[in-house]
Amino acid sequence: MKAIAARIPPVLRFAAEAALRPTSFLSASLLLALASTGVRGECPAGRWTALAPLPAPRQELAAAALDGKIYAVGGLVGRSNATEIYDPAADRWAVAADLPVGTDHAWAVALGRRLYVGAPGSNRVFAYDPAADAWAEVAASTFLHGGTAVAAAIGGLIYLAGGAGGTMVGNELEVYDPASNTWTTLAPMSCARNHTAGGVIGGKLYVAGGRPGNQTCLEAYDPVANAWTRKADMPTGRSGIAGGVVGGCLYVFGGEGNPADAAGIFHEVEAYDPATNAWTRLPPMQTGRHGISAAVIGNGIYLPGGATLQGFGATAVNDVYVLDPPALVPRAPIVLSNRRRR
């Protein structure tokens, strides 16, 4: 644990000493900056844009962004070892080297110049080199992490939370260090789940929803403390979801097991802001789905594939949820009193 903690960058701290100084010592430029400072309101809604569909319908696939492109790997219904790459600039898909094994409900994450993919059904892990268009097997994870676990990169390490298979309870967390090609088991989540989603905000890993049951559980992992903290519950409990972080907000999409929907699908989009520990309900998905995985490039959350019926119903739909820069809510104007006369 000490070796891992040493590689995690320390949290930055900012002093507010200027606010304690007499106003006569503040420069004009600093006063102007203070006067125009704003604070972010609740997580904003995005805009949906339809993109070139997947080459073939697929659900329960893994998706991640690397070097400005979206990678869609494995899945049900289509080729389970397929690696397809979406280029947002060209709005076009290309086919890359096949994953060495077929897989579905997998996890994927980019770190450095590599794409890492777990192959649930076993604990085998593979790394893809886009320059060579080739896969190489790396150290196997300790747990299977099937059933769509959450994977994220923090401080040059890959954190892997939740899932199902083998002897897993579903709350397991472990971390992979590519420098030493080793896995280390860390503190477990308080909520055991699979078919979940999450993302990284401020150097912490957030995990939301999942099953068994359609869970509302949200918790955050602090790598420095090696500890989880429960946060405000997600408004709509659901699983089979996707999550992406833009602008310091975690956006959660879709899901299955909705008794109020004829297709059993959740169309919900809900966003969590850690600054306020609060969720915002947003307008629904353009195409409600489950069995999806999200990948983020800039201010866009890409959602390729998934299914439009509970259980099965794979689709080739590919769209992006674009977040505009968050609006600033102006603070009250700063009023400067005249310097005291002697």
ZAMARGU-4260 file (C-alpha; in steps of 0.2 Angstrom, whole numbers, plus 5000, padded with zeros to 4 digits):
<rodrens>
0) 5000/5000/5000 | 5014/5012/5004 | 5022/5010/4987 | 5005/5013/4978 | 5001/5028/4989
5) 5018/5036/4985 | 5014/5036/4966 | 4997/5046/4969 | 4999/5064/4967 | 4995/5074/4983
10) 4979/5084/4983 | 4982/5103/4978 | 4978/5115/4991 | 4974/5134/4987 | 4976/5148/5000
15) 4964/5162/5001 | 4976/5174/5009 | 4972/5189/4998 | 4955/5189/5004 | 4962/5193/5022
20) 4972/5208/5016 | 4966/5226/5016 | 4958/5231/5000 | 4970/5245/4998 | 4984/5232/4994
25) 4974/5223/4980 | 4979/5227/4963 | 4966/5233/4950 | 4968/5217/4940 | 4965/5206/4955
30) 4949/5216/4960 | 4943/5214/4942 | 4946/5195/4943 | 4937/5194/4960 | 4922/5204/4954
35) 4920/5193/4939 | 4922/5176/4948 | 4907/5165/4948 | 4902/5148/4955 | 4894/5134/4945
40) 4876/5130/4947 | 4869/5112/4946 | 4875/5100/4933 | 4869/5106/4916 | 4860/5096/4903
45) 4868/5091/4887 | 4863/5090/4869 | 4861/5073/4860 | 4869/5071/4843 | 4867/5055/4832
50) 4883/5048/4825 | 4888/5034/4813 | 4881/5018/4820 | 4891/5003/4825 | 4896/4991/4811
55) 4884/4979/4819 | 4872/4979/4834 | 4881/4975/4850 | 4876/4975/4868 | 4886/4973/4885
60) 4901/4979/4876 | 4916/4989/4884 | 4920/5006/4878 | 4935/5018/4882 | 4943/5034/4874
65) 4961/5034/4868 | 4970/5047/4858 | 4954/5056/4853 | 4945/5040/4847 | 4932/5028/4854
70) 4936/5010/4856 | 4921/4997/4857 | 4927/4980/4862 | 4918/4963/4864 | 4900/4962/4867
75) 4884/4951/4865 | 4875/4947/4848 | 4889/4954/4837 | 4907/4947/4836 | 4912/4945/4854
80) 4931/4948/4851 | 4928/4963/4839 | 4938/4979/4842 | 4931/4993/4833 | 4937/5011/4833
85) 4926/5027/4831 | 4934/5043/4824 | 4924/5058/4829 | 4932/5069/4817 | 4927/5058/4802
90) 4912/5051/4810 | 4917/5034/4804 | 4921/5017/4811 | 4937/5006/4808 | 4941/4988/4812
95) 4956/4985/4823 | 4965/4968/4828 | 4953/4956/4837 | 4954/4954/4855 | 4963/4937/4858
100) 4947/4930/4867 | 4929/4933/4865 | 4920/4942/4880 | 4905/4952/4885 | 4901/4962/4901
105) 4919/4967/4900 | 4928/4982/4907 | 4940/4994/4897 | 4951/5009/4902 | 4965/5019/4893
110) 4981/5023/4902 | 4996/5030/4894 | 4997/5024/4876 | 4988/5008/4879 | 4970/5002/4881
115) 4967/4989/4894 | 4953/4977/4893 | 4947/4963/4906 | 4939/4947/4899 | 4926/4942/4911
120) 4923/4923/4911 | 4941/4923/4917 | 4952/4935/4925 | 4963/4938/4910 | 4968/4956/4905
125) 4975/4962/4889 | 4983/4978/4883 | 4981/4985/4866 | 4995/4995/4857 | 4987/5006/4843
130) 5004/5010/4835 | 5006/4991/4832 | 4988/4986/4831 | 4992/4972/4843 | 4986/4965/4859
135) 4997/4958/4873 | 4992/4949/4889 | 4997/4957/4905 | 4995/4950/4923 | 4978/4943/4927
140) 4967/4952/4940 | 4964/4944/4957 | 4945/4943/4954 | 4935/4940/4939 | 4925/4957/4939
145) 4912/4950/4926 | 4895/4958/4925 | 4902/4975/4920 | 4913/4982/4934 | 4919/5000/4935
150) 4937/5003/4929 | 4946/5020/4930 | 4964/5027/4929 | 4970/5038/4943 | 4988/5043/4945
155) 4995/5031/4933 | 4986/5016/4941 | 4970/5006/4935 | 4957/5004/4949 | 4944/4990/4946
160) 4928/4990/4957 | 4913/4978/4958 | 4907/4964/4946 | 4903/4946/4948 | 4910/4929/4945
165) 4919/4915/4954 | 4920/4919/4973 | 4917/4937/4971 | 4905/4946/4984 | 4903/4960/4972
170) 4911/4974/4982 | 4929/4970/4978 | 4942/4983/4973 | 4959/4981/4966 | 4972/4991/4958
175) 4984/4987/4944 | 5001/4995/4942 | 5008/4993/4924 | 5025/4998/4929 | 5027/4982/4940
180) 5013/4972/4931 | 5005/4968/4948 | 4988/4969/4956 | 4984/4974/4974 | 4968/4971/4983
185) 4961/4987/4992 | 4947/4991/5004 | 4930/4984/4997 | 4915/4995/4993 | 4901/4996/5006
190) 4888/4991/4992 | 4891/4975/4983 | 4885/4976/4964 | 4888/4973/4946 | 4881/4981/4930
195) 4886/4997/4938 | 4894/5013/4932 | 4906/5027/4938 | 4920/5039/4935 | 4934/5049/4942
200) 4931/5067/4950 | 4945/5076/4959 | 4956/5060/4960 | 4942/5050/4968 | 4933/5035/4960
205) 4914/5036/4961 | 4903/5021/4958 | 4884/5022/4956 | 4869/5010/4955 | 4871/4992/4950
210) 4862/4976/4955 | 4857/4964/4963 | 4841/4975/4964 | 4841/4991/4955 | 4852/5000/4968
215) 4853/5019/4972 | 4870/5017/4980 | 4883/5030/4977 | 4900/5029/4985 | 4917/5037/4982
220) 4934/5030/4985 | 4949/5040/4991 | 4965/5032/4985 | 4976/5041/4998 | 4965/5035/5013
225) 4961/5018/5005 | 4943/5021/5011 | 4925/5023/5003 | 4912/5036/5008 | 4894/5034/5005
230) 4886/5049/4996 | 4869/5055/4991 | 4859/5041/4984 | 4855/5041/4965 | 4837/5047/4963
235) 4832/5032/4951 | 4839/5015/4957 | 4845/5006/4941 | 4858/4994/4934 | 4865/4990/4916
240) 4869/5008/4916 | 4884/5019/4909 | 4893/5034/4917 | 4904/5048/4911 | 4912/5063/4920
245) 4912/5080/4912 | 4914/5097/4921 | 4916/5089/4938 | 4899/5080/4936 | 4895/5062/4935
250) 4882/5058/4922 | 4873/5041/4923 | 4863/5035/4908 | 4849/5022/4905 | 4847/5005/4913
255) 4835/4990/4913 | 4822/4983/4925 | 4810/4997/4924 | 4792/4991/4927 | 4785/5007/4922
260) 4792/5005/4904 | 4785/4993/4891 | 4802/4988/4886 | 4809/4987/4903 | 4821/5001/4900
265) 4826/5016/4910 | 4828/5032/4899 | 4834/5043/4914 | 4849/5054/4914 | 4854/5060/4931
270) 4870/5069/4936 | 4879/5070/4952 | 4889/5085/4958 | 4902/5081/4972 | 4903/5100/4977
275) 4885/5099/4983 | 4883/5081/4986 | 4867/5082/4976 | 4859/5074/4960 | 4851/5083/4946
280) 4837/5075/4936 | 4839/5079/4917 | 4829/5076/4901 | 4829/5058/4896 | 4840/5049/4883
285) 4837/5051/4865 | 4837/5032/4864 | 4835/5023/4880 | 4846/5008/4882 | 4854/4996/4894
290) 4870/4986/4892 | 4880/5001/4887 | 4897/5008/4891 | 4902/5027/4890 | 4918/5035/4884
295) 4922/5053/4886 | 4932/5065/4874 | 4932/5083/4879 | 4915/5088/4884 | 4906/5074/4875
300) 4900/5057/4882 | 4899/5044/4869 | 4887/5029/4870 | 4889/5016/4857 | 4878/5001/4856
305) 4868/4993/4870 | 4850/4986/4870 | 4833/4994/4868 | 4824/4979/4877 | 4826/4972/4894
310) 4838/4957/4892 | 4841/4957/4874 | 4838/4969/4859 | 4855/4974/4854 | 4856/4990/4844
315) 4869/4998/4833 | 4864/5016/4839 | 4879/5027/4842 | 4876/5044/4850 | 4885/5058/4860
320) 4879/5068/4874 | 4888/5085/4873 | 4889/5097/4888 | 4892/5115/4885 | 4904/5124/4897
325) 4894/5126/4913 | 4886/5143/4915 | 4893/5153/4929 | 4881/5160/4942 | 4888/5178/4947
330) 4892/5181/4965 | 4885/5197/4973 | 4895/5212/4967 | 4910/5217/4978 | 4908/5234/4985
335) 4924/5243/4991 | 4922/5256/5004 | 4933/5272/5004 | 4949/5271/5013 | 4947/5277/5031
340) 4951/5296/5032 | 4963/5301/5046
</rodrens>
